[in-house]
Amino acid sequence: MRKHIAVLALFLALAGAAPASAGVARHALAKVAKAVAAPVVHSKRSLKQVLGGVVFAVEAGNDVVLAGLTGLDKGAAMELKFNPFHYAAVVDGKVDAGLEYVEQYFLGSQ
């Protein structure tokens, strides 16, 4: 166990020394430190843009649900006499179309 710790400490010491010789200004951690230390500036967004972002997130989640329901619908149609997923898939498809329409209104074509 002590050998493992010693080898790990040696590796970390050598790995820590390598970026210092490679030029700290070009190292990724130096760039991250600059970004973290920079002041945070929030751009002004209108209510329409904020609502568009919320609708976009909801619509993306609904796309996942629709894909799952469509798969269940097709699978159950082959195996079952009565398909309980068909109506849910149809309704969710209409909800998805409505969300896409609302998203186009708020965000426009991008």
C-alpha positions in Angstrom: 0.0 0.0 0.0 2.9 2.4 0.8 4.5 1.6 -2.5 1.3 2.6 -4.3 1.1 5.9 -2.5 4.7 6.6 -3.2 4.4 5.8 -6.9 1.2 8.0 -7.1 2.9 10.9 -5.3 5.9 10.6 -7.7 3.6 10.6 -10.7 1.7 13.6 -9.5 4.9 15.5 -8.8 6.2 14.8 -12.2 2.9 15.5 -13.9 2.6 18.8 -12.0 6.0 19.9 -13.1 5.4 19.2 -16.8 2.9 22.1 -17.5 5.2 24.6 -15.8 8.0 23.9 -18.3 5.6 23.9 -21.3 4.6 27.6 -20.9 2.0 28.5 -18.4 0.3 31.2 -20.5 -0.7 28.6 -23.1 -1.9 26.0 -20.7 -5.6 25.3 -20.5 -5.8 25.8 -16.7 -4.4 29.3 -17.1 -7.2 30.1 -19.6 -9.8 28.7 -17.2 -8.4 30.8 -14.4 -8.7 33.9 -16.5 -12.3 33.1 -17.3 -13.1 32.4 -13.7 -11.5 35.6 -12.5 -13.2 37.7 -15.2 -16.3 39.7 -14.1 -19.6 38.3 -14.9 -21.6 40.4 -17.4 -25.2 39.4 -18.1 -26.6 40.5 -21.4 -30.1 42.0 -21.3 -32.7 39.6 -22.6 -36.3 40.3 -23.3 -39.1 38.4 -21.8 -39.8 36.9 -25.2 -36.3 35.5 -25.4 -36.5 34.1 -21.8 -39.8 32.4 -22.5 -38.5 31.1 -25.8 -35.6 29.5 -23.9 -38.0 27.8 -21.5 -40.2 26.6 -24.3 -37.1 25.3 -26.1 -36.1 23.2 -23.1 -39.6 21.8 -22.6 -39.9 21.0 -26.3 -36.6 19.2 -26.2 -37.7 17.0 -23.3 -41.0 16.4 -25.1 -39.1 15.2 -28.1 -37.5 12.5 -26.0 -40.9 11.5 -24.6 -42.4 11.4 -28.1 -39.6 9.2 -29.4 -40.2 6.8 -26.5 -44.0 6.7 -26.9 -43.6 6.2 -30.7 -41.4 3.2 -30.1 -43.8 1.8 -27.5 -46.7 2.4 -29.9 -45.0 0.6 -32.8 -43.8 -2.3 -30.6 -47.2 -2.7 -28.9 -49.0 -2.6 -32.2 -47.2 -5.7 -33.3 -47.7 -7.6 -30.1 -51.0 -6.6 -28.5 -54.6 -6.6 -29.7 -55.3 -3.4 -27.8 -52.5 -0.8 -27.9 -52.7 1.4 -24.9 -49.8 3.6 -26.1 -51.3 4.7 -29.4 -53.5 7.5 -28.0 -50.8 8.8 -25.7 -48.4 8.9 -28.7 -51.0 10.7 -30.9 -51.7 13.3 -28.2 -48.0 13.8 -27.4 -47.4 14.3 -31.2 -49.9 17.1 -31.2 -48.4 18.6 -28.1 -45.0 18.5 -29.7 -46.3 20.2 -32.9 -47.9 23.0 -30.7 -44.6 23.4 -28.7 -42.7 23.7 -32.0 -45.1 26.4 -33.2 -44.8 28.4 -29.9 -41.0 28.0 -30.1 -41.0 29.4 -33.6 -43.0 32.4 -32.4 -40.7 33.2 -29.5 -37.3 32.4 -31.0 -38.0 32.7 -34.8 -36.2 30.5 -37.3 -32.6 30.0 -36.2 
